[in-house]
Amino acid sequence: MTIVHTIQGSRILVAIHGDLDLPTAAPLREALDELLDRYRDKGLVLDLSEVNFIDSSGLGVILGRYKRMTGRPLSLIGVRPNVRAVLELAGITAIIPVADAIRQTAKDQHA
Amino acid sequence: MNNKVKMQFLSIPENVGLARVAIAALAGQAPFSLSEIDEIKVAVSEAVSNAIIHGYQARSDGWIEMTATLDGQGLSVVIEDFGVGIADIEQARQPSFSSDPERMGLGFVFMESFMHGLRVESTVGKGTRIEMQRFARIQGALSRDVQ
């Protein structure tokens, strides 16, 4: 898993590349907490367009950051259908704004 | 297509991905859709993660055995650890039951939701055995006529 962050105005945009599961949960948690501590006045946007897999270990990192951010905005973008299915089953889509990977889906369909 | 795979691997986090990729490759030999295979991968990932985190309590020297059988019905996966076991299986299967505040206690929920059958056997001090099935769907002219 690799992550790339950019600061865009009032938000930290973090693009994640790789699977979000047990081996990647701890390094992702540490990286996100470091960014949240460094930019204490900014919200967080996680770009999941290069995330092909997520399970409850990955969800735990996202939900843990949501709880930790207390009022700072958190959203997910570029969410693939299989990742969305897991987010919906966990009830995350009811509390965190989620935008689908529209461009990725269109690209897949034309491939 | 009939096939059977047996694997034994150490209880290290990196083997969660190895297990689900192996099962995905096996499931690809049956008429499962890509989204069905994605769901099977989540269930396997949860079972192996549970074995590492709870069964072996993050010890890296435990063995996990995975047996997967493919037949005309679909896929059956057995994942077994020889760790501490589960004292109260019914409680462990409840959503949001987790000893770790960052984990959501959703492992069994995902296994139940994404598979068509889940059986859990456990003995304290001896280990836990999880058996899951996913039936392959055969879609054809009849289902289209019904619609």
Interface residues (C-beta under 8 A of the other chain):
Chain A: D19 D21 L22 P23 A25 R29 F53 I54 D55 S56 S57 L59 G60 V61 L63 G64 P81 N82 A85 V86 L89 A90
Chain B: P13 E14 V16 G17 R20 S35 D38 E39 K41 V42 S45 E46 S49 I52 I53 D100 P101 E102 R103 M104 G105 L106 G107 V109 F110 S113
